Amino acid sequence: MDHDSRFKRLQWSTFLAATLGYGLYYVCRLSFNVVKKPIVDEGIFSETELGIIGSVLFFTYAVGKFCNGFMADRSNIRRFMATGLIISALVNLCLGFTNSFIFFLILWGVNGWAQSMGAAPCVVALSRWFPTSKRGSFYGFWSASHNLGEAFTFIAVASLVSFAGWRYGFMGAALIGILGAAIIIFFLYDTPGCQGYKAVENISKEKEEKNDDFNAAQKMVLRMPAIWILAFASAFMYISRYAVNSWGVFYLQAQKGYDTIDASFIISISSICGIIGTVSSGLISDKLFRGNRNIPALIFGLLNVTALSMFLLSPHSHFWIDALAMILFGLAIGVLICFLGGLMAIDIAPKKASGAALGVVGIASYIGAALQDIMNGVLIQQNKTVVDGVDIYNFTYVNYFWIGAALVSVLLTLCVWNTKRYN
């Protein structure tokens, strides 16, 4: 087999393994979101305790994503990524056998760090295996892994929980995680590792650069105001994103009367539609806007605000309105994850510091995600009353919180409108 044919085979193997592997990371991250209502119904944890447990994953994920973003630039990405998913799968397995709040808290925090070992290796792989001219398109396709994992979780894990109980939801997620680690080990390749592959721009040479070059590029990222503005814009977008992912099923059950399967199905619509958003995001910006991400980021930021308003402010139990809201929400978040969640920062950062740029955006994004879990848990419990033994919830302040976060994200995105690219 000639060099070009072998390169293309390994290139596509790496891309598909990164996409599918990271999608299965999400199953081990979102399993907890599906089991919240059954856990409350069994009296194991309160809503506030669920919010605290959920937030600890995001806090450790935020710190881990920052640290691991810097480490991924210098690591064997196959071993790095597979290790994280194996740890995450083992955590899920252990959670199926405990009722202890402290044990849940510690293990879910460990899961946050393990989960932070997934995204940065994928982004580094894209930088090593694909040229800059194709970065937006392939980043968009890879970003669909988020939505594939979310949709699979809200359908497969929810089915397990409905038929066998919440403990089996965690166990099923663990088995899926082990499968994902095997895919990464056997099909993801660290680097082209051979001079003469003209399709990639000096990647082999960059692999051999001295640590001083990496340090200089990473320090430059930390000094760029636009990177930090994008990080905060992403943080507020992640508040709205994870508000729906973490509490959407609970909201539909408590506020609109859906059962677990129907509520999970409605939320899964956003994940499925998010695939369209992420896959098309790079193509739209590369082809229609000549690589400009700002205009589509603004359009889909406003669409996110519209979708949340429709979802939260519409009359109760109107399935088609809720489904339409999740279609629009999925499309919007799919694009915004790609742009605000990484690509816009990578565009304006030095190429040697792609992982570092993702780390800065990641730590801000997941601190936002962590804070929303605490805030939502407290707001939901404080606005709950018990009438004739039935829990009645008032979600007014929750509505303001979710929609307001989406609006702030749009305003911050406007602040980087004229920022120039580094590459």
Disulfide bonds with the S-S distance in Angstrom:
none
